[in-house]
Amino acid sequence: MSTTNTMPSWMPLADEALKRAAQRARDVAIQTNTGICVMKDGKIVRITDDELRAERAQQAGGAGDRSAQTTP
């Protein structure tokens, strides 16, 4: 009997779906001014909506999330 270390064909699709779901959770948290909880280094960590916005701004090169801002 031979054992192979090949990945099932659906595994990359599942990985991409999980990434999309995580991004959607971040988007919804920002839109609703709530945080999310994630597992980091084996511990459950809460990330606030402000931290999510800062993370998004850093990833966008400082552009920030202008959709949530209002004009005075």
C-alpha positions as CSV (number, residue, x, y, z in Angstrom):
1,M,0.0,0.0,0.0
2,S,1.4,3.4,-1.0
3,T,0.9,6.6,1.0
4,T,1.0,9.8,-0.9
5,N,1.3,13.3,0.5
6,T,-0.8,14.9,-2.1
7,M,-3.3,17.5,-1.2
8,P,-7.0,16.7,-1.9
9,S,-8.2,18.7,-4.9
10,W,-10.8,20.6,-2.8
11,M,-8.2,21.8,-0.2
12,P,-7.1,25.0,-2.1
13,L,-10.7,25.9,-2.7
14,A,-11.5,25.5,1.0
15,D,-8.5,27.6,1.9
16,E,-9.6,30.4,-0.4
17,A,-13.2,30.2,1.0
18,L,-11.9,30.6,4.5
19,K,-9.8,33.6,3.6
20,R,-12.8,35.2,2.0
21,A,-15.0,34.5,5.0
22,A,-12.3,36.0,7.3
23,Q,-12.2,39.2,5.2
24,R,-15.9,39.4,5.1
25,A,-16.0,39.1,9.0
26,R,-13.5,42.0,9.2
27,D,-15.6,44.1,6.7
28,V,-18.8,43.5,8.7
29,A,-17.1,44.3,12.0
30,I,-15.9,47.6,10.6
31,Q,-19.4,48.4,9.1
32,T,-21.1,47.6,12.4
33,N,-18.5,49.2,14.7
34,T,-17.9,45.9,16.4
35,G,-14.8,43.8,16.9
36,I,-13.9,40.2,16.0
37,C,-12.1,37.5,18.0
38,V,-9.3,35.5,16.4
39,M,-6.9,32.8,17.5
40,K,-3.3,34.2,17.7
41,D,-0.4,32.3,19.0
42,G,-2.8,29.8,20.6
43,K,-4.8,32.5,22.4
44,I,-8.1,34.0,21.7
45,V,-7.6,37.7,21.0
46,R,-10.3,40.4,20.4
47,I,-9.6,42.9,17.7
48,T,-11.6,46.1,17.9
49,D,-13.2,47.9,15.0
50,D,-10.6,50.7,15.4
51,E,-7.8,48.2,15.2
52,L,-9.3,46.6,12.1
53,R,-9.6,50.1,10.4
54,A,-5.9,50.8,11.3
55,E,-4.9,47.4,9.9
56,R,-6.8,48.1,6.7
57,A,-5.2,51.6,6.4
58,Q,-1.8,50.1,6.8
59,Q,-2.4,47.5,4.2
60,A,-3.8,50.1,1.8
61,G,-0.8,52.3,2.3
62,G,-2.4,54.7,4.6
63,A,-5.6,55.3,2.6
64,G,-7.9,54.2,5.4
65,D,-11.5,53.3,5.2
66,R,-13.1,56.5,3.9
67,S,-16.5,54.8,3.4
68,A,-17.1,54.9,7.2
69,Q,-16.2,58.6,7.5
70,T,-18.6,61.4,7.2
71,T,-18.0,65.0,6.0
72,P,-18.6,67.8,8.5
